[in-house]
């Protein structure tokens, strides 16, 4: 992970639909993906990020990503938005 601090203080959106939407709209700065999430989801979002030149940061587990986002459940992905 690029920074070990919490993402709670940044402008983030959590979840697959929100992350995809923000990348497609060109509002994404950086996307975080959990490596234990569904491989199809990870593949789809990383491919989209590559096309849109958005940095992708990998987090080991969905639980860890959820904790970084300040939620008590796991998250497959999250996006930092402009």
C-alpha positions as protocol buffer text, in pm:
chain_id: "A"
residue {
  index: 1
  type: UNK
  ca { x: 0 y: 0 z: 0 }
}
residue {
  index: 2
  type: UNK
  ca { x: 132 y: 344 z: -89 }
}
residue {
  index: 3
  type: UNK
  ca { x: 55 y: 490 z: 252 }
}
residue {
  index: 4
  type: UNK
  ca { x: -19 y: 301 z: 570 }
}
residue {
  index: 5
  type: UNK
  ca { x: -251 y: 565 z: 708 }
}
residue {
  index: 6
  type: UNK
  ca { x: -626 y: 548 z: 693 }
}
residue {
  index: 7
  type: UNK
  ca { x: -822 y: 650 z: 385 }
}
residue {
  index: 8
  type: UNK
  ca { x: -1097 y: 792 z: 606 }
}
residue {
  index: 9
  type: UNK
  ca { x: -964 y: 1147 z: 578 }
}
residue {
  index: 10
  type: UNK
  ca { x: -969 y: 1147 z: 199 }
}
residue {
  index: 11
  type: UNK
  ca { x: -1259 y: 1177 z: -43 }
}
residue {
  index: 12
  type: UNK
  ca { x: -1334 y: 811 z: -116 }
}
residue {
  index: 13
  type: UNK
  ca { x: -1605 y: 593 z: -259 }
}
residue {
  index: 14
  type: UNK
  ca { x: -1629 y: 231 z: -149 }
}
residue {
  index: 15
  type: UNK
  ca { x: -1747 y: -67 z: -351 }
}
residue {
  index: 16
  type: UNK
  ca { x: -1729 y: -211 z: -698 }
}
residue {
  index: 17
  type: UNK
  ca { x: -2008 y: -9 z: -859 }
}
residue {
  index: 18
  type: UNK
  ca { x: -1894 y: 324 z: -716 }
}
residue {
  index: 19
  type: UNK
  ca { x: -1530 y: 258 z: -802 }
}
residue {
  index: 20
  type: UNK
  ca { x: -1610 y: 159 z: -1161 }
}
residue {
  index: 21
  type: UNK
  ca { x: -1835 y: 461 z: -1203 }
}
residue {
  index: 22
  type: UNK
  ca { x: -1571 y: 706 z: -1077 }
}
residue {
  index: 23
  type: UNK
  ca { x: -1300 y: 560 z: -1302 }
}
residue {
  index: 24
  type: UNK
  ca { x: -1531 y: 570 z: -1606 }
}
residue {
  index: 25
  type: UNK
  ca { x: -1622 y: 932 z: -1532 }
}
residue {
  index: 26
  type: UNK
  ca { x: -1256 y: 1032 z: -1501 }
}
residue {
  index: 27
  type: UNK
  ca { x: -1290 y: 1131 z: -1135 }
}
residue {
  index: 28
  type: UNK
  ca { x: -1057 y: 864 z: -994 }
}
residue {
  index: 29
  type: UNK
  ca { x: -714 y: 951 z: -857 }
}
residue {
  index: 30
  type: UNK
  ca { x: -621 y: 611 z: -716 }
}
residue {
  index: 31
  type: UNK
  ca { x: -798 y: 276 z: -684 }
}
residue {
  index: 32
  type: UNK
  ca { x: -741 y: 29 z: -400 }
}
residue {
  index: 33
  type: UNK
  ca { x: -821 y: -337 z: -462 }
}
residue {
  index: 34
  type: UNK
  ca { x: -827 y: -626 z: -216 }
}
residue {
  index: 35
  type: UNK
  ca { x: -631 y: -925 z: -345 }
}
residue {
  index: 36
  type: UNK
  ca { x: -876 y: -1172 z: -191 }
}
residue {
  index: 37
  type: UNK
  ca { x: -1172 y: -1024 z: -380 }
}
residue {
  index: 38
  type: UNK
  ca { x: -1329 y: -1194 z: -682 }
}
residue {
  index: 39
  type: UNK
  ca { x: -1060 y: -1228 z: -951 }
}
residue {
  index: 40
  type: UNK
  ca { x: -1302 y: -1119 z: -1227 }
}
residue {
  index: 41
  type: UNK
  ca { x: -1372 y: -794 z: -1042 }
}
residue {
  index: 42
  type: UNK
  ca { x: -1004 y: -725 z: -987 }
}
residue {
  index: 43
  type: UNK
  ca { x: -922 y: -800 z: -1350 }
}
residue {
  index: 44
  type: UNK
  ca { x: -1200 y: -575 z: -1481 }
}
residue {
  index: 45
  type: UNK
  ca { x: -1112 y: -274 z: -1265 }
}
residue {
  index: 46
  type: UNK
  ca { x: -735 y: -303 z: -1316 }
}
residue {
  index: 47
  type: UNK
  ca { x: -788 y: -320 z: -1692 }
}
residue {
  index: 48
  type: UNK
  ca { x: -1012 y: -12 z: -1680 }
}
residue {
  index: 49
  type: UNK
  ca { x: -758 y: 173 z: -1463 }
}
residue {
  index: 50
  type: UNK
  ca { x: -478 y: 90 z: -1707 }
}
residue {
  index: 51
  type: UNK
  ca { x: -680 y: 236 z: -1994 }
}
residue {
  index: 52
  type: UNK
  ca { x: -759 y: 549 z: -1792 }
}
residue {
  index: 53
  type: UNK
  ca { x: -408 y: 588 z: -1641 }
}
residue {
  index: 54
  type: UNK
  ca { x: -533 y: 551 z: -1283 }
}
residue {
  index: 55
  type: UNK
  ca { x: -294 y: 416 z: -1020 }
}
residue {
  index: 56
  type: UNK
  ca { x: -397 y: 82 z: -865 }
}
residue {
  index: 57
  type: UNK
  ca { x: -280 y: -6 z: -514 }
}
residue {
  index: 58
  type: UNK
  ca { x: -318 y: -360 z: -386 }
}
residue {
  index: 59
  type: UNK
  ca { x: -428 y: -439 z: -31 }
}
residue {
  index: 60
  type: UNK
  ca { x: -391 y: -794 z: 102 }
}
residue {
  index: 61
  type: UNK
  ca { x: -746 y: -854 z: 230 }
}
residue {
  index: 62
  type: UNK
  ca { x: -1095 y: -711 z: 195 }
}
residue {
  index: 63
  type: UNK
  ca { x: -1112 y: -682 z: 574 }
}
residue {
  index: 64
  type: UNK
  ca { x: -795 y: -470 z: 577 }
}
residue {
  index: 65
  type: UNK
  ca { x: -930 y: -243 z: 302 }
}
residue {
  index: 66
  type: UNK
  ca { x: -1259 y: -201 z: 486 }
}
residue {
  index: 67
  type: UNK
  ca { x: -1070 y: -105 z: 801 }
}
residue {
  index: 68
  type: UNK
  ca { x: -863 y: 150 z: 605 }
}
residue {
  index: 69
  type: UNK
  ca { x: -1185 y: 299 z: 472 }
}
residue {
  index: 70
  type: UNK
  ca { x: -1331 y: 327 z: 822 }
}
residue {
  index: 71
  type: UNK
  ca { x: -1601 y: 63 z: 783 }
}
residue {
  index: 72
  type: UNK
  ca { x: -1652 y: -250 z: 988 }
}
residue {
  index: 73
  type: UNK
  ca { x: -1701 y: -483 z: 693 }
}
residue {
  index: 74
  type: UNK
  ca { x: -1469 y: -586 z: 415 }
}
residue {
  index: 75
  type: UNK
  ca { x: -1446 y: -399 z: 85 }
}
residue {
  index: 76
  type: UNK
  ca { x: -1337 y: -542 z: -250 }
}
residue {
  index: 77
  type: UNK
  ca { x: -1228 y: -202 z: -379 }
}
residue {
  index: 78
  type: UNK
  ca { x: -1234 y: 168 z: -308 }
}
residue {
  index: 79
  type: UNK
  ca { x: -1144 y: 478 z: -503 }
}
residue {
  index: 80
  type: UNK
  ca { x: -994 y: 813 z: -406 }
}
residue {
  index: 81
  type: UNK
  ca { x: -1177 y: 1080 z: -605 }
}
residue {
  index: 82
  type: UNK
  ca { x: -1091 y: 1434 z: -709 }
}
